[in-house]
Amino acid sequence: MPPLSFTLDALDPACAARAGRIELSHGAVETPVFMPVGTQATVKALSREDLDTIGAKIILANAYHLYLRPGTKVLESAGGLHRFMSWDRCLLTDSGGFQVFSLAALAKVTPEGVTFQSHLDGSKHMLSPEKATDVQISIGADIIMCFDECTAYPASHETAARSMRMTVDWARRCKQRWIERGADECQALFGIVQGSTFEDLRRESAAALVDTGFPGYAIGGVSVGESKEEMIKAVESAAPLLPADRPRYLMGVGPPEDILEAVERGVDMFDCVMPTRNARNGSLFTSRGKLNIKNSRYISDFGPLDAACGCPVCRTYSRAYLSHLYRAGELLSMRLNTLHNLFFMVDLAANCRRAIIEGRFPAFKRAFLESYFSEDAGS
């Protein structure tokens, strides 16, 4: 069996939205799918049992953070990240490229790789495409990502082109290392389309990666300051060029409205830290829009957080109680808020899939957005 197989279950007749099924070493993932982010081998505030409750089939971890702490020796001794964190479902690891450029002090980028100082203790490290691949092989995720440079926004066409072409070269080196190590027998490697906001560069990047050949493809370098219109253009430029029989992953995009736009354009996989970060700050998703539980109007509101939501939080607790927990600084506030926000996102992706299979995705999208933006939910 290959480390990844992808089956298309349905295409919506009115747009490019698609429902599929990804078979991986640790199980099947139905798409569209939202993947909770567990950067440091944990989805913040949630246990493995909580992840089961929200129906998560695949979560993310990050090679940069795990390389620095606890380190690949610990993970190898544990038998890989699945065993280390007691997670028996699917895992995807980001290569760490984005973190190197956003967190590491004094990073120096050359065609060979990136030399940087750890954001933890200032120690010096070098990540090359080969080293990033080796680290992810040690981690043992089902899906691993090519090492890439996330081009800063805004960027000139010349800068974006140079960065994109270096990322394509790095992808080829990652693939060679992946094959040399025999990881192509057990882990799926995704190439990452870059090119900033330039449609010609996005198309060039996508074409080069498809020519190289990967089990799956990602669209990266978005949600870094560009407008929603520019993000959508980046998807529109690349997605149609990616093979229909391979998964398509839009990296780091989390607002519900953005996910719906990308699904409509043929994207299958999504992740973002926003739902968990917002939850810890008291900003909660509901079917009627975002709700700020810090708002004083909820101190004596004994109704559910979202009457249309079937998560354990909405079935059990009132807005007043959630407001009290947040105001009192109770740890339970973080857990319950995070549980709700991630349930909302996972459920949104599942509802997208259902609508695609039933051939009604545009109508579903329209109804969702009309409700979501229909009134001020308290933000």
Secondary structure, 3 states (H helix, E strand, C coil): CCCEEEEEEEECCCCCCEEEEEEECCEEEEECEEECECCCCCCCCCCHHHHHHHCCCEEEEEHHHHHHCCCHHHHHHHCCHHHHCCCCCEEEEECCHHHHHHHCEEEEEECCEEEEECCCCCCEEEECHHHHHHHHHHHCCCEEECCCCCCCCCCCHHHHHHHHHHHHHHHHHHHHHHHHCCHHHCCEEEEEECCCCCHHHHHHHHHHHHHHCCCEEEECCCCCCCCHHHHHHHHHHHHHHCCCCCCEEECCCCCHHHHHHHHHCCCCEEECCHHHHHHHCCEEEECCEEEECCCHHHCCCCCECCCCCCCHHHHHCEHHHHHHHHHHCCHHHHHHHHHHHHHHHHHHHHHHHHHHHCCCHHHHHHHHHHHHCCCCCCC
